Amino acid sequence: MSKAFWIGLVMVVVGLVVAPRVASYRENKGGIGIGDAQVRVVERHAVPNWIGWTAAGVGLIMVVAGLRGWHEPPAIGDERTHTP
């Protein structure tokens, strides 16, 4: 199996995890500290679901291309390039 297949498979899995809004990231907005006490502001943001669906779609295309060998051009002098 080709590299395109494996990369596509990873993208499909990651895309399907991100699509239903399971993934999120944190953004630190700063904070203040007095002595031993500290106050921090952290915002949580969900990753938009369209990013997950797009990654899953592109990954699926890469899986199919990896299985069919579309990513590899035929070698020079290869019999598959000549038609009788």
Rosetta silent file (secondary structure, phi, psi, omega in degrees, C-alpha in Angstrom):
SEQUENCE: MSKAFWIGLVMVVVGLVVAPRVASYRENKGGIGIGDAQVRVVERHAVPNWIGWTAAGVGLIMVVAGLRGWHEPPAIGDERTHTP
SCORE:     score description
SCORE:     0.000 S_00000001
   1 L     0.000  147.965 -172.859    0.000    0.000    0.000 S_00000001
   2 L   -88.430  170.984  177.379    1.215    3.467   -0.834 S_00000001
   3 H   -64.106  -37.166  179.904    1.943    6.510    1.296 S_00000001
   4 H   -60.642  -37.562  178.408   -1.157    8.230   -0.099 S_00000001
   5 H   -62.893  -48.980 -176.010   -3.308    5.409    1.258 S_00000001
   6 H   -69.110  -40.878  176.899   -1.898    5.640    4.786 S_00000001
   7 H   -64.076  -42.060  177.610   -1.961    9.445    4.921 S_00000001
   8 H   -62.798  -39.521  178.891   -5.529    9.383    3.604 S_00000001
   9 H   -63.673  -41.768  177.048   -6.549    6.800    6.188 S_00000001
  10 H   -63.971  -41.705  179.575   -5.177    8.978    9.000 S_00000001
  11 H   -64.374  -38.165  177.922   -7.003   12.013    7.584 S_00000001
  12 H   -63.302  -45.713 -178.979  -10.298   10.110    7.450 S_00000001
  13 H   -64.026  -46.917  179.596   -9.964    9.015   11.073 S_00000001
  14 H   -64.365  -41.416  178.988   -8.977   12.486   12.300 S_00000001
  15 H   -62.108  -39.849  179.881  -11.717   14.104   10.223 S_00000001
  16 H   -73.810  -21.655  174.101  -14.382   11.807   11.642 S_00000001
  17 H   -78.344  -39.355 -177.279  -13.205   12.584   15.176 S_00000001
  18 H   -76.690  -33.032 -173.326  -13.238   16.348   14.588 S_00000001
  19 L   -55.832  -44.984 -179.921  -16.532   16.459   12.629 S_00000001
  20 L   -83.807   23.547  176.554  -18.937   15.894   15.566 S_00000001
  21 L    64.325   38.174  175.575  -17.139   18.655   17.547 S_00000001
  22 L   -81.639  -31.305 -176.244  -15.182   16.358   19.820 S_00000001
  23 L   -86.068  144.162  176.227  -11.960   18.305   19.272 S_00000001
  24 E  -150.602  167.066  176.571  -11.269   21.639   20.896 S_00000001
  25 E  -137.754  158.710 -178.339   -8.351   23.882   21.712 S_00000001
  26 E  -107.932  146.590  176.856   -7.549   26.312   24.521 S_00000001
  27 E  -127.583  120.589  177.610   -6.503   29.931   24.225 S_00000001
  28 E   -79.993  125.704 -179.323   -4.779   31.666   27.121 S_00000001
  29 E  -101.586    8.301  178.877   -6.024   35.234   27.490 S_00000001
  30 E   108.543 -167.222 -179.493   -3.542   36.250   30.162 S_00000001
  31 E   174.881 -177.281 -178.699   -3.785   36.518   33.900 S_00000001
  32 E  -142.718  146.545  178.421   -2.570   38.209   37.015 S_00000001
  33 E  -134.400  133.982  175.921   -0.621   37.029   40.008 S_00000001
  34 E  -127.641  111.714 -177.383   -0.259   38.507   43.472 S_00000001
  35 L    64.949 -127.505  178.754    2.103   36.632   45.718 S_00000001
  36 L   -86.467  -14.446 -177.906    1.279   32.927   45.557 S_00000001
  37 E   -86.143  137.823  177.571   -2.225   33.489   44.169 S_00000001
  38 E  -135.142  142.981  175.471   -2.751   33.543   40.412 S_00000001
  39 E  -123.610  125.158  179.425   -5.793   34.146   38.274 S_00000001
  40 E  -122.559  149.631  175.510   -5.746   33.029   34.641 S_00000001
  41 E  -112.337  119.591 -179.716   -8.298   33.391   31.874 S_00000001
  42 E  -126.933  124.687  177.449   -8.493   30.414   29.510 S_00000001
  43 E  -104.604  140.114  177.481  -11.050   30.199   26.693 S_00000001
  44 E  -105.079  131.814  179.277  -12.013   26.904   25.099 S_00000001
  45 E  -123.677  135.728  175.244  -12.893   26.854   21.398 S_00000001
  46 E   -84.704  143.351  175.702  -14.412   23.982   19.440 S_00000001
  47 L   -73.873  130.839 -179.145  -12.902   23.141   16.070 S_00000001
  48 L   -58.104  140.671 -175.198  -15.510   23.873   13.350 S_00000001
  49 H   -70.085  -22.508  179.027  -17.148   20.697   12.064 S_00000001
  50 H   -66.008  -27.263  177.426  -16.664   21.641    8.393 S_00000001
  51 H   -67.259  -40.513  178.000  -12.904   21.201    8.901 S_00000001
  52 H   -64.764  -44.588  179.979  -13.491   17.618   10.024 S_00000001
  53 H   -66.253  -36.905  178.380  -15.775   16.790    7.101 S_00000001
  54 H   -65.807  -44.050  178.686  -13.318   18.361    4.644 S_00000001
  55 H   -63.083  -40.047  178.723  -10.405   16.375    6.082 S_00000001
  56 H   -65.249  -40.446  179.099  -12.458   13.164    5.933 S_00000001
  57 H   -65.850  -46.129  178.793  -13.418   13.836    2.291 S_00000001
  58 H   -65.052  -38.469  177.690   -9.875   14.617    1.175 S_00000001
  59 H   -62.823  -39.745  178.454   -8.647   11.582    3.109 S_00000001
  60 H   -64.234  -40.814  176.743  -11.161    9.354    1.347 S_00000001
  61 H   -62.652  -40.364  179.236   -9.994   10.622   -2.034 S_00000001
  62 H   -67.890  -35.332  177.412   -6.385    9.906   -1.019 S_00000001
  63 H   -63.754  -46.237  179.391   -7.295    6.381    0.119 S_00000001
  64 H   -63.707  -42.816  178.501   -8.928    5.619   -3.230 S_00000001
  65 H   -63.862  -37.848  178.354   -5.998    7.163   -5.112 S_00000001
  66 H   -67.101  -35.150  178.648   -3.560    5.127   -3.024 S_00000001
  67 H   -73.058  -35.577 -177.824   -5.419    1.907   -3.765 S_00000001
  68 H   -89.783  -13.635  178.986   -5.624    2.566   -7.493 S_00000001
  69 L    78.303   27.062 -179.442   -2.121    3.982   -7.867 S_00000001
  70 L   -69.708  -22.786 -176.573   -3.228    7.281   -9.426 S_00000001
  71 L   -78.971  -12.767 -177.422   -0.488    9.183   -7.672 S_00000001
  72 L  -103.941  114.074  175.620    2.293    7.285   -9.435 S_00000001
  73 L   -71.110  148.887  179.719    3.013    8.265  -13.036 S_00000001
  74 L   -65.160  146.180  179.771    4.083    5.370  -15.253 S_00000001
  75 L   -71.466  155.474  178.484    7.817    4.928  -15.682 S_00000001
  76 L   -67.333  129.523 -178.661    9.454    5.764  -18.994 S_00000001
  77 L    86.969    6.484  179.306    9.437    2.673  -21.183 S_00000001
  78 L   -75.269  137.920 -178.328    6.665    1.019  -19.173 S_00000001
  79 H   -64.357  -22.533 -178.821    4.410   -1.206  -21.292 S_00000001
  80 H   -69.621  -16.577 -177.997    1.315    0.344  -19.706 S_00000001
  81 H   -84.129  -17.973 -176.714    2.022    3.631  -21.494 S_00000001
  82 L  -102.640  133.981  175.161    1.821    2.103  -24.996 S_00000001
  83 L  -110.598  139.102 -178.119   -1.425    1.041  -26.622 S_00000001
  84 L   -73.349    0.000    0.000   -1.381   -1.362  -29.577 S_00000001
